[in-house]
Structures are given as C-alpha cells and as structure tokens.
Amino acid sequence: MLIERDGATAALRSETGNLVFPPATAASYSVDKWLLADGDDRDAAAASSEDTFRCDSLGCIGTVKGKTVALIRHPAALEEDCRLADIVIAPFTIGKKCRAARVIVDRRMLKSEGASALYIEGLSIRTETVAAARGRRPWVPDHTIVRTGPPSHSGHVDAHGNEADDNAGDAAKRFNGNPDE
C-alpha cells in the first residue's frame, strides 16, 4: 500500500498485483507517477476501483490481504472508521482519538516521515518511509514540528516527536556557514 506525503492519496495493491486507487483520489500527479513507476500503462481512471473501495463524502474503506483500510477525508468519519479499520489514513492530525486501529498514518506522522509504504506480511504490518530511506545526511535538514496543543516549554519537537530544547546553550546552535559567528 502506498500513501502520499499529504495523506490524501493512497493506493492498495489488488490480488492481481495492480495498484488500485479510490475513485476520489484517482486523478493526481502522484497517481500518474506511481502507475508509471509500477510499469502500469493504465490511466488514473482505469486504476480507480469502486469494487476495491467503498466511498462516501467522508472517506473510503478498502480491504487488502484481509486488513481493512480507512482513508478518511473528514474528521466526522473518525469514530466509525477507527472502530472498523486496521489501518487508518488521514490528511489531518488524529492524535489519541483513534485507539482501535493497529496503524495510524496521519498528518503528524507524514509531516515528520514523508510518503510511506505499508507492507502486510501475515499478521504484521511493516512501514517504510521516505525519511527512513533518505537517512540522516548533512544535506537532509531535520524537520521541526510545531505542536498544535498547549506547549510545555518551547512548543517545538524534532522529527521523532522529542521536545526540542531551545535553551540548550552553544552546543545546540547550528553552524550557519559563517565561521566568524
């Protein structure tokens, strides 16, 4: 299963091995690129399936390898879809409102980890993210996430959800390229 970095586009792999998209997300740049990378010459409309996904105005529900996947479009669907789905995907932050789902891919996770691929292997669900694949390299900046809830100190967390200490002294200052500063 593939999930775009905005959480609004996702694809499941069908039993025949083809990528399948919910009808609501079928027409996008990402869909075209995923199909091309997969060696699939179908267009986005042909790759969308109302058989694989059941959709309404609040989101879509699909099934892959016996796991139920909810692609939530509106927070109003959260309670019901969290109760039904093994995997919940949302373009907004879910927080602790969805305790029943085994895997939650929401705005907070996607902002820190980027586009993701989920692999269902028996009873396990393995996640691979862009952030994990690109690694920690000098040319890959750390992301800073601003909390939307009440701040405890600075209100900032690093890409792993750890609170950033803005008062850590000189050791915490980053080199800005100017050796005189």
C-alpha positions in Angstrom: 0.0 0.0 0.0 1.3 3.5 -0.9 0.5 6.7 0.9 1.3 10.2 -0.5 3.0 12.7 1.8 -0.2 14.8 2.2 -2.3 11.8 3.3 -5.0 12.5 0.7 -3.8 10.0 -1.9 -3.3 6.3 -1.2 -3.2 3.1 -3.3 -3.7 -0.6 -2.5 -2.2 -3.5 -4.4 -5.0 -5.7 -5.7 -5.0 -9.5 -5.7 -3.8 -9.3 -9.3 -0.8 -7.2 -8.3 -2.0 -3.9 -9.8 -2.2 -0.7 -7.9 -5.8 0.4 -7.2 -6.9 3.9 -6.1 -10.1 5.2 -4.5 -12.2 7.0 -7.2 -11.9 10.3 -5.2 -8.1 10.3 -5.5 -7.6 8.8 -8.9 -6.8 12.0 -10.8 -3.5 13.3 -9.4 0.2 13.7 -10.3 1.2 11.1 -7.8 -1.2 8.5 -9.2 0.2 9.0 -12.7 3.8 8.7 -11.4 3.0 5.6 -9.2 1.4 3.9 -12.2 4.4 4.8 -14.4 6.9 3.5 -11.8 4.9 0.3 -11.4 5.1 -0.3 -15.2 1.4 0.0 -15.5 0.1 1.6 -18.7 -3.5 2.2 -17.4 -4.6 5.7 -16.9 -5.8 7.0 -13.5 -9.5 6.5 -14.2 -8.9 2.8 -15.2 -6.8 2.3 -12.0 -9.6 3.6 -9.7 -11.9 0.9 -8.4 -15.3 1.1 -6.8 -15.1 -2.6 -6.2 -12.0 -2.4 -4.0 -13.1 0.8 -2.2 -16.5 1.8 -0.8 -16.5 5.6 -0.7 -18.8 8.3 0.6 -18.3 12.1 1.1 -16.4 11.4 4.4 -13.9 8.9 3.1 -13.2 5.4 1.7 -12.9 1.9 3.1 -10.9 -0.8 1.3 -9.5 -4.2 2.0 -6.1 -5.6 1.3 -4.8 -9.0 2.4 -7.6 -9.3 5.0 -6.9 -5.9 6.6 -9.4 -3.1 6.5 -8.0 0.3 5.4 -9.8 3.6 6.0 -8.9 6.6 4.0 -10.6 9.4 6.0 -11.4 12.7 4.3 -13.3 14.4 7.1 -13.0 14.2 10.9 -16.7 13.3 11.1 -15.8 9.8 9.9 -13.1 9.3 12.5 -15.1 7.5 15.2 -16.7 4.9 13.0 -13.7 4.3 10.7 -11.3 3.9 13.7 -13.6 1.3 15.1 -13.7 -0.7 11.8 -10.3 -0.3 10.3 -6.9 -2.0 11.0 -5.2 0.9 9.1 -6.4 4.5 9.3 -5.0 7.2 6.9 -6.0 10.8 7.3 -4.7 14.1 5.9 -5.3 15.7 9.3 -3.8 15.0 12.8 -5.7 12.3 14.6 -3.9 12.3 17.9 -5.2 9.9 20.5 -8.8 9.8 19.1 -8.2 6.5 17.3 -7.2 3.8 19.7 -8.6 0.7 18.0 -6.6 0.9 14.7 -3.4 -1.0 14.5 -1.7 1.5 12.3 -2.4 5.2 12.1 -0.9 7.4 9.3 -1.9 11.0 9.9 -0.7 14.5 9.2 1.8 14.5 12.1 3.4 11.2 11.0 3.5 12.2 7.4 5.0 15.6 8.2 7.9 14.0 10.0 8.3 10.9 8.0 7.1 11.7 4.5 5.3 9.5 2.0 5.0 5.9 3.2 4.6 2.4 2.0 2.9 -0.3 4.2 3.6 -3.9 3.7 1.2 -6.5 5.1 3.1 -9.7 5.8 0.9 -12.3 7.5 -0.2 -10.7 10.8 2.5 -8.0 10.6 2.2 -4.6 9.0 5.6 -3.1 8.2 6.1 0.6 7.4 8.8 2.1 5.2 9.0 5.9 5.0 10.9 8.4 2.8 12.6 9.8 5.9 14.0 6.4 6.9 15.1 5.7 3.3 16.9 9.0 2.8 18.7 8.7 6.2 20.4 11.3 8.3 22.8 13.1 5.9 24.3 16.7 6.0 22.1 17.7 3.1 18.9 16.4 4.6 17.6 19.0 7.1 15.8 18.0 10.2 12.2 18.9 10.3 10.8 20.9 13.1 7.1 20.3 14.0 5.2 22.9 15.8 2.7 21.4 18.3 -0.9 22.4 18.0 -1.7 21.7 21.6 -0.5 23.7 24.7 3.3 24.0 24.7 5.2 22.6 27.6 8.4 24.6 27.0 9.3 25.8 23.6 6.4 24.1 21.8 8.8 22.5 19.2 9.5 18.9 18.7 12.1 17.3 16.4 11.3 14.9 13.6 11.0 12.0 16.0 8.5 13.7 18.3 11.0 14.6 21.0 10.8 18.0 22.6 13.4 20.4 21.3 15.3 22.4 23.9 15.7 26.0 22.6 17.8 26.9 25.7 20.4 24.1 25.4 23.3 26.6 25.1 26.0 26.9 22.5 26.0 23.1 21.8 22.5 23.4 20.4 23.4 26.2 17.9 23.7 25.1 14.4 26.6 26.2 12.1 25.2 28.7 9.7 28.1 28.7 7.3 29.8 31.8 8.7 33.0 30.8 10.6 33.1 34.3 12.3 29.8 33.7 14.2 
